[in-house]
């Protein structure tokens, strides 16, 4: 018997960073790239279109069984691991469905051109405009907007190119999603201490008291020292940030493609040790996991 998920929930469809990593060593946490589904207040909201959006699309097709539906896809940025699953998203090939794609400028030509570019003839047999589904792409002009009754806010993050994180305020709880982010440091680009403090305070306020934080935690402290400026998070700093911000549940995300299940287990154990004595719950995002809201 299949257990029906709670009415308001989060489901992880892709939790890996950079490149898909299928195989026996990653089977427990999963090898698909970034894609998270949020169901709340009658809305289907999808965060990013990495390879995890392919199994999500198959699941939605089974659920609606030919009946049309509407959904909103929020793109954090257009690096390949966050959009490469979209050409394989089955609901985009069904004319009864409406898919609203929202994001900020992903390239000089804009978000729509970037999504279409990966489906041009040299790379893919079907062009974006040939998708029979009602795919509507809009570039957001504000960092504060509505998705039905759900209030959405965005913030810029420290990652190469134009990249954002999103926060969703639903009637059942709040979710913050920052899949690619590196805390600011003076030794990154010669930033002043004042600028570092300002940017980190801005991030703390963005995730303040959020119920669920899904955030880039790609490196341990040793790895991070060799990857400063690459735009990805350090586990120790992520836990500290979550505790400072009053986060309730932290989900380590954007797992490094070189980390097998045992390595992620060890990083999770270390993160939980760092959070001892605080009310923060720490988890490692796991493909297929359903997290109830409220």
C-alpha positions in Angstrom: 0.0 0.0 0.0 1.3 3.4 -0.9 1.2 5.9 1.9 -0.4 9.2 0.9 1.8 12.2 1.7 0.5 14.9 4.0 -1.4 17.7 2.3 1.3 20.2 2.9 4.8 18.8 2.4 8.2 19.0 0.8 9.6 16.1 -1.3 13.2 15.8 -2.4 13.6 14.6 -6.0 17.2 15.6 -6.6 19.8 16.5 -3.9 23.1 16.3 -5.6 25.3 19.1 -6.9 27.2 19.7 -10.1 26.6 16.4 -12.0 24.4 13.3 -11.6 26.0 10.5 -9.7 24.2 7.2 -10.2 25.6 4.0 -8.7 25.7 1.7 -5.7 27.8 4.2 -3.6 25.1 6.9 -3.8 21.9 4.9 -3.8 20.8 5.9 -0.3 21.0 9.6 -0.5 20.5 9.7 -4.3 22.3 10.9 -7.4 19.9 13.2 -9.2 20.7 17.0 -9.3 18.7 19.7 -7.6 14.9 19.5 -7.6 12.5 19.9 -4.7 8.7 19.8 -4.7 6.6 21.9 -2.3 2.8 21.2 -2.0 1.0 23.8 0.1 -2.2 25.9 -0.1 -3.4 24.2 -3.3 -0.1 25.0 -5.1 2.4 22.8 -6.8 5.7 24.6 -6.5 8.9 23.1 -7.8 12.4 24.4 -6.9 14.9 24.0 -9.7 14.9 21.6 -12.7 17.9 19.4 -12.3 17.7 15.8 -13.3 15.4 15.1 -10.3 12.6 16.8 -12.2 12.4 13.8 -14.6 11.1 11.3 -12.0 8.9 14.1 -10.5 7.3 14.6 -14.0 6.6 10.9 -14.2 5.0 10.9 -10.7 2.8 13.9 -11.6 1.7 12.2 -14.8 0.6 9.2 -12.8 -1.1 11.4 -10.2 -3.2 13.4 -12.6 -3.7 10.6 -15.1 -4.5 12.8 -18.1 -6.2 15.6 -16.2 -4.5 19.0 -16.7 -2.8 20.8 -13.8 -1.0 24.0 -13.1 2.4 24.3 -11.4 5.1 26.9 -10.8 8.8 26.2 -11.4 11.2 28.5 -9.6 14.7 28.5 -11.1 17.5 29.6 -8.6 20.0 30.0 -11.4 20.8 28.5 -14.8 23.9 26.5 -14.1 23.4 23.2 -15.9 22.8 21.0 -12.8 19.7 23.2 -12.1 18.1 23.1 -15.5 19.4 20.0 -17.3 16.3 17.9 -16.4 13.7 20.3 -17.9 13.9 18.8 -21.5 12.9 15.5 -19.9 10.0 16.8 -17.8 7.0 14.8 -19.1 4.2 17.3 -18.1 5.7 19.8 -20.5 4.7 17.6 -23.4 1.0 17.5 -22.4 -1.1 20.3 -23.8 -3.6 20.3 -20.8 -0.8 21.3 -18.4 0.3 24.9 -17.6 3.9 25.3 -16.3 4.9 28.7 -15.2 8.7 29.1 -15.1 9.9 32.0 -12.9 13.5 33.1 -12.3 15.9 36.0 -12.7 18.1 36.7 -15.7 20.2 33.6 -16.3 22.3 34.9 -19.2 22.7 38.0 -21.2 19.8 36.9 -23.4 17.6 36.2 -20.5 16.1 33.2 -18.7 14.0 32.0 -21.7 16.9 32.0 -24.1 19.0 30.1 -21.6 16.4 27.4 -21.2 15.9 27.2 -24.9 19.6 27.1 -25.7 20.1 23.7 -24.1 17.3 22.3 -26.3 18.7 23.6 -29.6 19.5 21.2 -32.4 23.2 20.4 -31.5 22.2 19.2 -28.0 18.6 18.0 -28.1 16.1 16.7 -30.7 13.1 18.8 -29.6 13.1 22.6 -29.3 11.5 24.4 -26.3 8.8 25.9 -28.5 7.8 22.5 -29.7 6.8 21.4 -26.3 3.0 21.0 -26.5 2.5 21.9 -22.9 1.7 25.5 -22.0 5.1 26.5 -20.8 5.2 30.2 -19.8 8.6 31.7 -18.9 8.7 35.0 -17.0 11.7 36.9 -15.6 10.9 38.1 -12.1 11.3 41.9 -11.6 10.7 41.9 -7.8 12.2 39.9 -4.9 8.7 39.7 -3.3 5.8 38.0 -5.2 2.8 35.7 -4.8 2.2 32.1 -6.0 -1.5 31.9 -5.3 -1.8 32.4 -1.5 1.9 31.5 -0.9 4.1 34.5 -0.4 7.5 34.0 -2.0 10.6 36.1 -1.4 14.0 35.9 -3.0 17.5 37.0 -2.2 20.8 37.1 -4.1 23.4 34.6 -2.9 27.2 34.3 -3.1 27.6 32.1 -6.2 29.2 32.8 -9.6 26.8 34.5 -12.0 23.2 35.5 -11.1 21.9 33.2 -8.4 19.2 33.5 -5.8 17.6 31.7 -2.9 13.9 31.5 -2.3 11.7 31.6 0.8 8.1 30.4 0.8 5.6 31.4 3.5 2.7 28.9 3.5 -0.2 28.5 5.9 1.5 25.4 7.3 5.0 26.7 7.7 8.0 28.3 5.9 10.7 26.9 3.7 13.9 28.5 2.6 15.9 27.0 -0.4 19.5 28.2 -1.0 21.0 25.4 -3.1 24.2 27.2 -4.1 25.7 29.6 -1.6 29.0 30.4 0.0 29.2 32.5 3.2 31.1 35.7 2.7 34.8 35.9 3.8 37.4 38.7 3.7 39.8 36.3 1.9 37.5 35.5 -1.0 37.8 38.6 -3.1 39.4 41.1 -0.8 36.0 42.1 0.7 36.1 44.5 3.6 35.0 43.3 7.1 32.0 45.7 6.9 30.8 44.2 3.6 31.3 40.6 4.9 29.3 41.4 8.0 26.6 43.2 6.0 26.1 40.3 3.6 26.1 37.6 6.2 23.6 39.6 8.4 21.4 39.9 5.3 21.4 36.1 4.9 20.7 35.5 8.5 17.7 37.8 8.4 16.4 36.1 5.2 16.3 32.6 6.9 15.4 33.9 10.4 13.1 31.5 12.2 12.3 29.5 9.1 10.8 26.0 9.7 12.8 24.2 7.0 16.1 25.4 5.6 17.5 23.5 2.5 21.0 24.8 1.9 24.2 24.1 0.1 26.5 22.2 2.5 28.8 20.7 -0.1 32.2 20.8 1.6 33.6 19.8 5.0 36.1 22.3 6.5 39.2 20.6 5.0 37.7 20.5 1.5 36.4 24.1 1.8 39.9 25.5 2.4 40.8 24.3 -1.1 37.6 25.7 -2.7 37.2 29.2 -1.3 35.5 31.4 -3.9 33.9 28.5 -5.7 30.4 29.5 -4.5 29.6 26.5 -2.2 29.0 26.1 1.5 31.1 24.8 4.3 29.3 22.4 6.6 30.5 24.0 9.9 29.5 27.5 8.8 26.1 26.3 7.6 25.3 24.8 11.0 26.5 27.9 12.7 24.4 30.1 10.4 21.3 28.0 11.0 21.7 28.2 14.8 22.3 32.0 14.7 19.1 32.3 12.6 16.8 30.3 14.8 16.2 27.7 12.0 14.1 24.8 13.2 15.0 22.0 10.7 18.2 22.1 8.6 18.6 19.9 5.5 22.1 19.6 4.2 21.9 19.8 0.4 23.8 19.9 -2.9 25.9 16.9 -1.9 29.3 16.8 -3.6 29.4 14.3 -6.5 32.5 12.8 -5.0 30.8 12.0 -1.7 29.3 8.5 -1.3 26.6 7.6 1.2 29.2 6.8 4.0 30.8 10.2 3.6 27.4 12.0 3.8 26.6 9.9 6.9 29.9 11.2 8.5 29.1 14.8 7.6 25.6 14.5 9.0 27.0 13.1 12.3 29.5 15.9 12.5 26.8 18.5 11.8 24.6 17.0 14.5 27.4 17.1 17.0 28.0 20.8 16.2 24.3 21.5 16.9 24.2 19.7 20.2 22.6 21.8 23.0 20.6 23.8 20.5 17.0 23.2 19.3 18.2 22.8 15.7 17.3 19.5 14.0 19.8 18.5 11.3 19.1 16.1 8.4 20.8 15.3 5.1 18.5 15.7 2.2 17.6 12.3 0.8 16.1 11.7 -2.6 12.5 10.5 -2.3 12.1 11.8 1.3 8.8 13.5 2.2 8.9 16.2 4.9 5.6 17.3 6.4 5.0 21.0 6.9 3.0 22.1 9.9 
